[in-house]
Amino acid sequence: MQKMIGLVALGLALSLGAAQAAGPKEKASPAAAGQQSRMKDCNAEARSKALKGDERKAFMSECLKKK
């Protein structure tokens, strides 16, 4: 009996999770979209300069502040 209850609970949890994941997507706010764009540009620039570790962190911080 406990196995059956456990299986039902697991099935319910999985089905609710799937329904949540399939829900409508929210559009990003303009501020979030701008931040994503800056992050993309700064990442590309850091990659082209082959920056790693602390150098990359410092560069990313400054790059995101500038724009």
TITOR-100200 format. One record per atom (N, C-alpha, C, O): residue in three letters; x, y, z. Coordinates in nm, 3 decimals. Each point is the difference from the previous one (the first is absolute). Example, Ala and Ser with C-alpha at 12.3 -4.5 7.8 and 13.67 -1.06 7.14 Angstrom:
node r:ALA	u:1.319	v:-0.569	w:0.780
node r:ALA	u:-0.089	v:0.119	w:0.000
node r:ALA	u:0.090	v:0.120	w:0.000
node r:ALA	u:0.104	v:-0.002	w:0.066
node r:SER	u:-0.139	v:0.107	w:-0.138
node r:SER	u:0.082	v:0.119	w:0.006
node r:SER	u:-0.077	v:0.109	w:0.073
node r:SER	u:0.051	v:0.111	w:0.017
This chain:
node r:MET	u:0.082	v:-0.119	w:0.000
node r:MET	u:-0.082	v:0.119	w:0.000
node r:MET	u:0.087	v:0.127	w:0.000
node r:MET	u:-0.028	v:0.096	w:-0.071
node r:GLN	u:0.135	v:-0.099	w:0.152
node r:GLN	u:0.088	v:0.117	w:0.006
node r:GLN	u:0.071	v:0.021	w:-0.134
node r:GLN	u:0.025	v:0.113	w:-0.041
node r:LYS	u:0.008	v:-0.223	w:-0.026
node r:LYS	u:0.062	v:0.010	w:-0.131
node r:LYS	u:-0.092	v:0.068	w:-0.099
node r:LYS	u:0.042	v:0.084	w:-0.080
node r:MET	u:-0.169	v:-0.121	w:0.086
node r:MET	u:-0.099	v:0.058	w:-0.091
node r:MET	u:-0.015	v:0.150	w:0.025
node r:MET	u:-0.005	v:0.078	w:-0.095
node r:ILE	u:-0.002	v:-0.038	w:0.221
node r:ILE	u:-0.013	v:0.143	w:0.034
node r:ILE	u:0.124	v:0.075	w:-0.047
node r:ILE	u:-0.010	v:0.111	w:-0.053
node r:GLY	u:0.127	v:-0.171	w:0.072
node r:GLY	u:0.125	v:0.061	w:-0.044
node r:GLY	u:0.003	v:0.019	w:-0.151
node r:GLY	u:0.044	v:0.105	w:-0.048
node r:LEU	u:-0.089	v:-0.206	w:-0.026
node r:LEU	u:-0.002	v:0.009	w:-0.146
node r:LEU	u:-0.099	v:0.107	w:-0.048
node r:LEU	u:0.029	v:0.073	w:-0.095
node r:VAL	u:-0.144	v:-0.066	w:0.160
node r:VAL	u:-0.099	v:0.102	w:-0.038
node r:VAL	u:0.056	v:0.139	w:0.028
node r:VAL	u:-0.015	v:0.091	w:-0.082
node r:ALA	u:0.078	v:-0.074	w:0.197
node r:ALA	u:0.058	v:0.130	w:0.035
node r:ALA	u:0.110	v:0.037	w:-0.099
node r:ALA	u:0.007	v:0.116	w:-0.042
node r:LEU	u:0.077	v:-0.210	w:0.005
node r:LEU	u:0.107	v:0.026	w:-0.096
node r:LEU	u:-0.059	v:0.037	w:-0.137
node r:LEU	u:0.046	v:0.095	w:-0.063
node r:GLY	u:-0.146	v:-0.167	w:0.019
node r:GLY	u:-0.065	v:0.030	w:-0.128
node r:GLY	u:-0.064	v:0.138	w:0.000
node r:GLY	u:0.009	v:0.073	w:-0.099
node r:LEU	u:-0.073	v:-0.037	w:0.209
node r:LEU	u:-0.062	v:0.131	w:0.011
node r:LEU	u:0.106	v:0.111	w:-0.005
node r:LEU	u:-0.018	v:0.101	w:-0.068
node r:ALA	u:0.127	v:-0.121	w:0.141
node r:ALA	u:0.107	v:0.100	w:0.002
node r:ALA	u:0.061	v:0.017	w:-0.139
node r:ALA	u:0.027	v:0.112	w:-0.043
node r:LEU	u:-0.006	v:-0.222	w:-0.026
node r:LEU	u:0.058	v:0.007	w:-0.135
node r:LEU	u:-0.095	v:0.067	w:-0.098
node r:LEU	u:0.044	v:0.078	w:-0.085
node r:SER	u:-0.172	v:-0.106	w:0.095
node r:SER	u:-0.095	v:0.059	w:-0.094
node r:SER	u:-0.015	v:0.150	w:0.027
node r:SER	u:-0.015	v:0.077	w:-0.095
node r:LEU	u:0.019	v:-0.035	w:0.220
node r:LEU	u:-0.009	v:0.142	w:0.031
node r:LEU	u:0.124	v:0.074	w:-0.048
node r:LEU	u:-0.009	v:0.113	w:-0.048
node r:GLY	u:0.125	v:-0.176	w:0.060
node r:GLY	u:0.123	v:0.061	w:-0.047
node r:GLY	u:0.000	v:0.017	w:-0.151
node r:GLY	u:0.045	v:0.102	w:-0.051
node r:ALA	u:-0.097	v:-0.201	w:-0.019
node r:ALA	u:-0.007	v:0.007	w:-0.146
node r:ALA	u:-0.097	v:0.109	w:-0.044
node r:ALA	u:0.026	v:0.071	w:-0.097
node r:ALA	u:-0.137	v:-0.058	w:0.168
node r:ALA	u:-0.098	v:0.103	w:-0.034
node r:ALA	u:0.059	v:0.139	w:0.025
node r:ALA	u:-0.024	v:0.092	w:-0.078
node r:GLN	u:0.100	v:-0.078	w:0.183
node r:GLN	u:0.063	v:0.129	w:0.032
node r:GLN	u:0.102	v:0.035	w:-0.109
node r:GLN	u:0.006	v:0.115	w:-0.044
node r:ALA	u:0.072	v:-0.211	w:0.000
node r:ALA	u:0.103	v:0.024	w:-0.101
node r:ALA	u:-0.061	v:0.035	w:-0.135
node r:ALA	u:0.061	v:0.073	w:-0.079
node r:ALA	u:-0.180	v:-0.123	w:0.050
node r:ALA	u:-0.063	v:0.022	w:-0.129
node r:ALA	u:-0.082	v:0.129	w:-0.004
node r:ALA	u:-0.062	v:0.031	w:-0.101
node r:GLY	u:0.062	v:0.043	w:0.211
node r:GLY	u:-0.078	v:0.123	w:0.009
node r:GLY	u:0.051	v:0.106	w:-0.096
node r:GLY	u:0.107	v:-0.015	w:-0.058
node r:PRO	u:-0.184	v:0.123	w:0.043
node r:PRO	u:0.042	v:0.107	w:-0.093
node r:PRO	u:0.126	v:0.070	w:0.048
node r:PRO	u:0.022	v:0.019	w:0.120
node r:LYS	u:0.061	v:0.018	w:-0.215
node r:LYS	u:0.125	v:0.069	w:0.031
node r:LYS	u:-0.029	v:0.149	w:0.020
node r:LYS	u:-0.080	v:0.059	w:-0.073
node r:GLU	u:0.146	v:-0.001	w:0.171
node r:GLU	u:-0.013	v:0.143	w:0.022
node r:GLU	u:0.107	v:0.072	w:-0.080
node r:GLU	u:0.113	v:-0.048	w:-0.011
node r:LYS	u:-0.148	v:0.163	w:-0.045
node r:LYS	u:0.099	v:0.078	w:-0.073
node r:LYS	u:0.088	v:0.074	w:0.099
node r:LYS	u:-0.046	v:0.045	w:0.105
node r:ALA	u:0.171	v:-0.033	w:-0.140
node r:ALA	u:0.095	v:0.072	w:0.085
node r:ALA	u:-0.032	v:0.150	w:-0.005
node r:ALA	u:-0.042	v:0.053	w:-0.103
node r:SER	u:0.064	v:0.012	w:0.215
node r:SER	u:-0.021	v:0.144	w:0.003
node r:SER	u:0.107	v:0.068	w:-0.085
node r:SER	u:0.105	v:-0.060	w:-0.025
node r:PRO	u:-0.129	v:0.181	w:-0.019
node r:PRO	u:0.102	v:0.069	w:-0.082
node r:PRO	u:0.134	v:0.013	w:0.073
node r:PRO	u:0.106	v:-0.010	w:-0.063
node r:ALA	u:-0.109	v:0.031	w:0.194
node r:ALA	u:0.125	v:0.011	w:0.076
node r:ALA	u:0.075	v:-0.133	w:-0.002
node r:ALA	u:0.122	v:-0.003	w:-0.015
node r:ALA	u:-0.196	v:-0.107	w:0.032
node r:ALA	u:0.063	v:-0.132	w:-0.001
node r:ALA	u:0.055	v:-0.032	w:-0.138
node r:ALA	u:0.108	v:-0.058	w:-0.012
node r:ALA	u:-0.181	v:0.095	w:-0.091
node r:ALA	u:0.046	v:-0.025	w:-0.137
node r:ALA	u:0.127	v:0.080	w:-0.028
node r:ALA	u:0.092	v:-0.050	w:-0.065
node r:GLY	u:-0.086	v:0.173	w:0.114
node r:GLY	u:0.119	v:0.083	w:-0.019
node r:GLY	u:0.120	v:-0.059	w:0.073
node r:GLY	u:0.111	v:0.000	w:-0.052
node r:GLN	u:-0.134	v:-0.050	w:0.173
node r:GLN	u:0.107	v:-0.062	w:0.079
node r:GLN	u:0.050	v:-0.125	w:-0.070
node r:GLN	u:0.121	v:-0.025	w:-0.005
node r:GLN	u:-0.211	v:-0.054	w:-0.050
node r:GLN	u:0.040	v:-0.121	w:-0.072
node r:GLN	u:0.083	v:0.035	w:-0.123
node r:GLN	u:0.097	v:-0.069	w:-0.031
node r:SER	u:-0.136	v:0.174	w:-0.037
node r:SER	u:0.074	v:0.044	w:-0.118
node r:SER	u:0.141	v:0.045	w:0.039
node r:SER	u:0.098	v:-0.035	w:-0.066
node r:ARG	u:-0.089	v:0.113	w:0.175
node r:ARG	u:0.133	v:0.045	w:0.047
node r:ARG	u:0.086	v:-0.120	w:0.040
node r:ARG	u:0.119	v:-0.005	w:-0.032
node r:MET	u:-0.180	v:-0.091	w:0.102
node r:MET	u:0.074	v:-0.118	w:0.044
node r:MET	u:0.053	v:-0.077	w:-0.121
node r:MET	u:0.113	v:-0.047	w:0.001
node r:LYS	u:-0.196	v:0.034	w:-0.104
node r:LYS	u:0.041	v:-0.070	w:-0.121
node r:LYS	u:0.118	v:0.070	w:-0.066
node r:LYS	u:0.098	v:-0.065	w:-0.039
node r:ASP	u:-0.108	v:0.197	w:0.026
node r:ASP	u:0.108	v:0.077	w:-0.064
node r:ASP	u:0.129	v:-0.008	w:0.081
node r:ASP	u:0.108	v:-0.019	w:-0.056
node r:CYS	u:-0.119	v:0.035	w:0.188
node r:CYS	u:0.120	v:-0.005	w:0.086
node r:CYS	u:0.063	v:-0.139	w:-0.002
node r:CYS	u:0.123	v:-0.013	w:-0.001
node r:ASN	u:-0.206	v:-0.091	w:0.000
node r:ASN	u:0.052	v:-0.137	w:-0.007
node r:ASN	u:0.077	v:-0.022	w:-0.129
node r:ASN	u:0.108	v:-0.060	w:0.000
node r:ALA	u:-0.163	v:0.109	w:-0.110
node r:ALA	u:0.068	v:-0.016	w:-0.129
node r:ALA	u:0.134	v:0.072	w:0.001
node r:ALA	u:0.099	v:-0.052	w:-0.051
node r:GLU	u:-0.097	v:0.172	w:0.108
node r:GLU	u:0.125	v:0.077	w:0.005
node r:GLU	u:0.103	v:-0.069	w:0.090
node r:GLU	u:0.118	v:-0.007	w:-0.034
node r:ALA	u:-0.162	v:-0.044	w:0.149
node r:ALA	u:0.091	v:-0.070	w:0.092
node r:ALA	u:0.054	v:-0.127	w:-0.066
node r:ALA	u:0.117	v:-0.035	w:0.017
node r:ARG	u:-0.202	v:-0.033	w:-0.093
node r:ARG	u:0.043	v:-0.122	w:-0.070
node r:ARG	u:0.104	v:0.034	w:-0.106
node r:ARG	u:0.098	v:-0.073	w:-0.016
node r:SER	u:-0.119	v:0.183	w:-0.056
node r:SER	u:0.094	v:0.038	w:-0.105
node r:SER	u:0.135	v:0.040	w:0.059
node r:SER	u:0.104	v:-0.015	w:-0.065
node r:LYS	u:-0.106	v:0.068	w:0.188
node r:LYS	u:0.125	v:0.037	w:0.067
node r:LYS	u:0.060	v:-0.117	w:0.078
node r:LYS	u:0.106	v:0.014	w:0.061
node r:ALA	u:-0.172	v:-0.129	w:-0.063
node r:ALA	u:0.045	v:-0.123	w:0.069
node r:ALA	u:0.024	v:0.024	w:0.149
node r:ALA	u:0.099	v:-0.047	w:0.056
node r:LEU	u:-0.190	v:0.120	w:0.009
node r:LEU	u:0.014	v:0.028	w:0.142
node r:LEU	u:-0.051	v:-0.118	w:0.082
node r:LEU	u:-0.096	v:-0.067	w:-0.038
node r:LYS	u:0.162	v:0.041	w:0.152
node r:LYS	u:-0.039	v:-0.110	w:0.087
node r:LYS	u:0.009	v:0.045	w:0.145
node r:LYS	u:0.072	v:0.095	w:0.033
node r:GLY	u:-0.144	v:-0.163	w:0.053
node r:GLY	u:0.010	v:0.020	w:0.145
node r:GLY	u:-0.032	v:0.141	w:0.046
node r:GLY	u:-0.098	v:0.061	w:-0.043
node r:ASP	u:0.183	v:-0.011	w:0.133
node r:ASP	u:-0.022	v:0.132	w:0.060
node r:ASP	u:0.005	v:0.112	w:-0.104
node r:ASP	u:-0.071	v:0.099	w:0.012
node r:GLU	u:0.156	v:-0.115	w:-0.113
node r:GLU	u:0.008	v:0.099	w:-0.108
node r:GLU	u:-0.135	v:0.014	w:-0.070
node r:GLU	u:-0.048	v:0.110	w:-0.027
node r:ARG	u:-0.013	v:-0.226	w:-0.001
node r:ARG	u:-0.131	v:-0.001	w:-0.068
node r:ARG	u:-0.107	v:0.063	w:0.089
node r:ARG	u:-0.082	v:0.078	w:-0.047
node r:LYS	u:0.082	v:-0.113	w:0.175
node r:LYS	u:-0.099	v:0.055	w:0.094
node r:LYS	u:0.010	v:0.152	w:0.006
node r:LYS	u:-0.101	v:0.070	w:-0.005
node r:ALA	u:0.223	v:-0.020	w:0.016
node r:ALA	u:0.020	v:0.145	w:0.007
node r:ALA	u:-0.044	v:0.066	w:-0.131
node r:ALA	u:-0.066	v:0.105	w:0.002
node r:PHE	u:0.101	v:-0.165	w:-0.114
node r:PHE	u:-0.038	v:0.055	w:-0.129
node r:PHE	u:-0.153	v:0.002	w:-0.015
node r:PHE	u:-0.056	v:0.101	w:-0.043
node r:MET	u:-0.009	v:-0.210	w:0.078
node r:MET	u:-0.146	v:-0.009	w:-0.013
node r:MET	u:-0.068	v:0.105	w:0.088
node r:MET	u:-0.097	v:0.064	w:-0.042
node r:SER	u:0.147	v:-0.046	w:0.162
node r:SER	u:-0.057	v:0.098	w:0.091
node r:SER	u:0.007	v:0.140	w:-0.060
node r:SER	u:-0.099	v:0.072	w:-0.003
node r:GLU	u:0.217	v:-0.036	w:-0.046
node r:GLU	u:0.018	v:0.133	w:-0.060
node r:GLU	u:-0.082	v:0.015	w:-0.129
node r:GLU	u:-0.060	v:0.104	w:-0.024
node r:CYS	u:0.060	v:-0.207	w:-0.055
node r:CYS	u:-0.072	v:0.005	w:-0.127
node r:CYS	u:-0.150	v:0.019	w:0.023
node r:CYS	u:-0.063	v:0.079	w:-0.071
node r:LEU	u:0.007	v:-0.148	w:0.167
node r:LEU	u:-0.144	v:0.011	w:0.027
node r:LEU	u:-0.035	v:0.134	w:0.062
node r:LEU	u:-0.113	v:0.048	w:-0.016
node r:LYS	u:0.207	v:0.014	w:0.087
node r:LYS	u:-0.025	v:0.132	w:0.059
node r:LYS	u:0.001	v:0.110	w:-0.104
node r:LYS	u:-0.075	v:0.098	w:0.011
node r:LYS	u:0.159	v:-0.112	w:-0.114
node r:LYS	u:0.021	v:0.103	w:-0.102
node r:LYS	u:-0.126	v:0.026	w:-0.081
node r:LYS	u:-0.038	v:0.115	w:-0.021
node r:LYS	u:-0.026	v:-0.219	w:-0.023
node r:LYS	u:-0.105	v:0.014	w:-0.102
node r:LYS	u:-0.134	v:0.034	w:0.058
node r:LYS	u:-0.097	v:0.014	w:-0.075
